Amino acid sequence: MTLFLFLVIAAIVLGIIGVVANGLFYLLVIGIVVFVAALVYLGLHLRRSGRRSRPLR
């Protein structure tokens, strides 16, 4: 979960720098790609963790 949060924070920072700095539009694009990768990672993580079933006692 910490990796997901780190990726989201990195995407936000890259996006802000890409919007504010003149001529660094590619950072905004990289930030969007990192954010999408973080969402895919979270989806895979939640899907994988949901398959473990514990026996009833």
Buried (B, 14 or more C-beta within 10 A) or exposed (E): EEEBEEBBEBBEEBBEBBEEEEEEEEBBEBBBEBBEEBBEEBEEEEEEEEEEEEEEE
